[in-house]
């Protein structure tokens, strides 16, 4: 009923629930705590967040929350598609400063599990894209942080030219990775 596969950064996982299709349409169990536990994903989600983005090339991120409000995230797309990115912020990790990306869409049903210690962001690939993500800690304005989506040291291969990206004012002001203090060991 569920597959969980590590990405090139093992802590980040691609979760794909099984879909059942018949003449009525499609049914999919997107989250089942017991099934996730069977795959070693033992998280306690406490909040769901949903965003909608009107235009192609909308970038949200790269966001994270610091301790004690750090969050694991389980990200999925309800409508449209995204280029979903996780950046390793764990200072002592051999993959510190590295990133992984996965295309998530309403059609492919993939979800990305982004653990604590990673910044997360995405770029919309279709108009009117809706994203839902579960988190393991409540939103905390005091712990709400980010890194620059276009940091040249990260060299994320975004599917949109920088001049075409649609960003919030907040997301244009995040610092580069090399100027961040250590938030995660």
Secondary structure, DSSP 8 states (H G I E B T S, - for coil): -EEEEE-SSTTSEEEEE-EEEETTEEEE----HHHHHHTT------EEEEEEE-STTBEEEEEEE-TTS---EEEEEEESEEEEEEEE-BTTSTTTT-EEEEEEETTT-EEEEE-TTEEEEEEESSSSEEEEEEESS---GGGEEEB-TT-TTT----SS-GGG-B--TGGGS-B-GGG----B-
